[in-house]
Amino acid sequence: MTNRHSTGRPGWAVLQNKENALAGAILAGGKNTRMGGQNKCFFRVNGIPLIKRTIDLFAEIFEEIILITDSPGSFKNFVTGIIMESDILRGVGPLGGIHAGLNRTTREAVFFVACDMPFLKSELIREEIKYFKKLDCEALVPRIGKLIEPLHAVYKKSLKDSIRSLIKSKQEYSIRSLFRSINIQYLELENKKQNREIFVNLNTPKDFKDAFANRSTQQAEPGGFF
C-alpha cells in the first residue's frame, strides 16, 4: 500500500518540544573502502566532525538517540547521553543497522540517517515525524520524483522481525527489498536544490570535494581527525 503526501509550502513547520514517541538513530557502520579506509564520520566541516554535527542536531529533536556502530571505541568522545549499539546481524549493510536500532529502541519507531550526510535539516526531520504520526504505515520515506532516500526515513519498531526474517532468508540485503513487503508511504518533496542536497552523502573523496565546492561559508577538511 502506497499513499502520497506532499509538502509544497515555502518552509516546514517547526515543533518546539523534543520528540518522545520516536527515537533518532545514526548509522555509523561501513568499511569506508572508497574513502581509503578513513572513517568519514570524523571528517570535519567548519572544524566540527560530521558525527558531532549529526548528534548535536539530533539532540535538539529527540529524547532518545542511538548510534549504530561496530567500532564503539572510536566514538568514546561523542557518546555522552546517547545509546551505543552494534549490529546483531552483521555483514548485511544498512539493513542490519536498521534492525539493530529497532531492536534497541524503547520507542514506537525510529528515524534513521547515515553518518555521512552533511546537509541535514531539522525542519524536514520534524516534518517527516509529523506525517508519520498521521499515517497508518510501517515506514515513511521522502521522495523527490523517482529518487527515494531510505536512510532519511522513519521505521516502526515492529518491523524488526520482518527485517530479521528477510536477512535470514539470505535472498537480498537491500533496504529496497524490504519495501516490497511492508506498508510504506512517501513524503513527496519538491524537486529543487534545497531539498536534493539534504540527501547528499559522502562515499568518496570526490564526493566530499564536490559537496562543498560552491559553499564559500563552509570549509570541509577530509581526513581531519581528533
C-alpha positions as CSV (number, residue, x, y, z in Angstrom):
1,M,0.0,0.0,0.0
2,T,1.4,3.3,-1.0
3,N,0.0,6.8,-0.5
4,R,1.5,10.1,-1.4
5,H,1.7,13.2,0.7
6,S,3.1,16.4,-0.5
7,T,4.5,19.5,1.2
8,G,4.6,22.5,-1.1
9,R,4.9,25.2,1.5
10,P,7.9,27.6,1.4
11,G,9.1,26.4,4.8
12,W,8.4,23.5,7.1
13,A,6.6,23.7,10.4
14,V,9.0,23.5,13.3
15,L,7.9,21.8,16.5
16,Q,9.4,23.2,19.7
17,N,9.4,20.2,22.0
18,K,11.7,17.2,21.9
19,E,10.3,14.1,20.3
20,N,9.5,11.3,22.8
21,A,7.4,8.9,20.7
22,L,10.2,8.3,18.2
23,A,14.0,7.8,18.6
24,G,16.7,9.1,16.3
25,A,19.4,6.7,15.1
26,I,22.6,7.3,13.3
27,L,24.2,4.6,11.1
28,A,27.9,4.8,11.5
29,G,29.0,1.4,10.1
30,G,30.6,0.6,6.8
31,K,34.1,-0.2,5.9
32,N,34.9,3.2,4.2
33,T,36.8,1.4,1.5
34,R,36.1,4.2,-1.0
35,M,37.5,6.7,1.5
36,G,40.8,4.9,1.6
37,G,39.8,3.3,5.0
38,Q,39.4,6.7,6.7
39,N,36.3,6.9,8.8
40,K,34.2,9.6,7.2
41,C,32.2,10.1,10.4
42,F,35.2,12.1,11.6
43,F,35.7,14.3,8.6
44,R,35.3,17.9,9.6
45,V,33.0,20.7,8.3
46,N,33.9,24.1,9.7
47,G,36.1,22.3,12.2
48,I,33.3,20.0,13.5
49,P,33.3,16.2,12.8
50,L,30.3,15.1,10.8
51,I,29.3,12.7,13.6
52,K,29.2,15.5,16.1
53,R,27.2,17.7,13.8
54,T,24.6,15.0,13.4
55,I,24.5,14.1,17.2
56,D,24.1,17.8,18.0
57,L,21.2,18.2,15.5
58,F,19.5,15.1,16.9
59,A,19.9,16.3,20.5
60,E,17.7,19.3,19.5
61,I,15.0,16.9,18.3
62,F,15.0,13.5,20.1
63,E,15.0,12.4,23.7
64,E,16.4,9.0,22.7
65,I,19.4,8.9,20.3
66,I,21.0,5.7,19.2
67,L,24.4,5.4,17.5
68,I,24.8,2.1,15.5
69,T,28.5,1.2,15.1
70,D,30.7,-1.9,15.1
71,S,33.6,0.2,16.5
72,P,32.2,1.8,19.6
73,G,35.6,2.7,20.9
74,S,36.1,5.1,18.1
75,F,33.2,7.2,19.3
76,K,34.0,7.5,23.0
77,N,34.3,11.3,22.8
78,F,30.8,11.6,21.4
79,V,28.6,9.2,23.3
80,T,27.5,11.3,26.4
81,G,23.7,10.9,26.7
82,I,23.3,8.6,23.7
83,I,22.9,4.8,23.3
84,M,25.6,2.8,21.6
85,E,24.5,-0.3,19.7
86,S,26.2,-2.7,17.3
87,D,24.7,-4.8,14.5
88,I,23.2,-8.0,15.8
89,L,23.1,-9.4,12.2
90,R,26.5,-8.5,10.8
91,G,27.8,-8.1,7.3
92,V,24.4,-7.2,5.7
93,G,24.9,-3.4,5.3
94,P,22.5,-0.7,6.4
95,L,19.6,-3.1,6.8
96,G,21.5,-4.7,9.7
97,G,21.9,-1.3,11.2
98,I,18.2,-0.6,11.0
99,H,17.4,-3.9,12.6
100,A,19.8,-3.2,15.4
101,G,18.3,0.3,16.0
102,L,14.7,-1.1,16.0
103,N,15.7,-3.9,18.3
104,R,17.3,-1.5,20.8
105,T,14.9,1.4,20.9
106,T,12.3,1.9,23.7
107,R,10.1,4.0,21.3
108,E,7.5,3.0,18.8
109,A,9.5,4.0,15.8
110,V,12.9,5.3,14.8
111,F,14.1,8.0,12.4
112,F,17.3,6.8,10.7
113,V,20.1,8.7,8.9
114,A,23.5,7.8,7.7
115,C,26.5,9.4,9.4
116,D,27.9,10.9,6.2
117,M,25.0,13.4,5.4
118,P,26.4,16.9,6.0
119,F,23.3,18.9,5.0
120,L,20.6,17.5,7.3
121,K,17.9,19.9,8.2
122,S,15.9,19.7,11.4
123,E,12.8,21.1,9.7
124,L,12.5,18.2,7.3
125,I,13.2,15.6,10.0
126,R,10.4,17.2,12.1
127,E,8.1,17.2,9.1
128,E,8.7,13.5,8.4
129,I,7.9,12.7,12.1
130,K,4.7,14.8,11.9
131,Y,3.5,13.0,8.7
132,F,4.4,9.6,10.1
133,K,2.2,10.1,13.1
134,K,-0.7,11.0,10.9
135,L,-0.4,7.9,8.7
136,D,-1.1,4.2,9.1
137,C,2.2,2.9,7.8
138,E,5.3,0.9,8.8
139,A,7.8,3.2,7.1
140,L,7.8,6.7,5.8
141,V,10.4,7.6,3.2
142,P,11.0,11.0,1.5
143,R,10.8,11.1,-2.3
144,I,11.8,13.6,-4.9
145,G,10.5,12.5,-8.3
146,K,11.8,9.0,-8.7
147,L,14.5,9.5,-6.0
148,I,13.9,8.0,-2.6
149,E,16.2,8.2,0.4
150,P,15.8,5.1,2.7
151,L,18.4,6.5,5.1
152,H,16.5,9.6,5.9
153,A,13.3,7.7,6.9
154,V,11.1,6.5,9.7
155,Y,10.7,2.8,10.5
156,K,8.3,1.2,13.0
157,K,9.9,-0.9,15.8
158,S,7.5,-3.7,14.8
159,L,9.5,-4.2,11.6
160,K,12.4,-5.7,13.4
161,D,11.1,-9.2,13.0
162,S,10.3,-8.8,9.3
163,I,13.9,-7.4,8.8
164,R,15.4,-10.3,10.7
165,S,13.4,-12.8,8.5
166,L,14.5,-11.1,5.3
167,I,18.1,-11.2,6.3
168,K,18.0,-14.8,7.5
169,S,16.4,-15.8,4.1
170,K,19.8,-14.7,2.6
171,Q,18.0,-13.6,-0.6
172,E,18.6,-9.9,-0.5
173,Y,20.1,-7.4,2.0
174,S,18.9,-4.2,0.4
175,I,16.6,-1.8,2.2
176,R,14.5,-1.5,-1.0
177,S,13.9,-5.3,-0.9
178,L,12.2,-4.8,2.4
179,F,9.8,-2.2,0.9
180,R,8.2,-4.7,-1.3
181,S,6.6,-6.5,1.6
182,I,5.7,-3.7,4.0
183,N,3.2,-0.8,4.2
184,I,5.4,2.0,3.1
185,Q,4.3,5.6,2.4
186,Y,6.2,8.5,0.9
187,L,6.6,12.2,1.7
188,E,6.7,13.9,-1.7
189,L,9.2,16.8,-1.8
190,E,9.6,19.5,-4.5
191,N,12.5,18.8,-6.9
192,K,14.7,21.7,-6.0
193,K,18.3,22.1,-4.9
194,Q,17.4,22.9,-1.3
195,N,15.7,19.5,-1.0
196,R,18.1,17.4,-3.1
197,E,21.2,18.5,-1.2
198,I,19.7,17.2,2.1
199,F,20.2,13.7,0.8
200,V,23.8,14.1,-0.3
201,N,26.1,11.5,1.3
202,L,29.9,11.3,1.0
203,N,31.2,8.0,-0.2
204,T,34.4,9.1,-1.9
205,P,37.0,11.9,-1.5
206,K,35.5,13.4,-4.8
207,D,32.0,13.4,-3.2
208,F,33.4,15.3,-0.3
209,K,35.2,17.8,-2.5
210,D,32.2,18.3,-4.9
211,A,29.7,18.7,-2.0
212,F,31.5,21.8,-0.7
213,A,32.9,23.2,-4.0
214,N,30.4,26.1,-4.1
215,R,30.0,26.7,-0.4
216,S,32.3,29.6,0.5
217,T,30.9,29.8,4.0
218,Q,31.7,26.2,4.8
219,Q,35.1,24.7,5.0
220,A,35.5,20.9,4.7
221,E,38.5,19.0,5.9
222,P,38.7,15.4,4.6
223,G,40.9,13.4,6.9
224,G,40.8,15.9,9.7
225,F,40.5,13.8,12.9
226,F,40.6,14.2,16.6
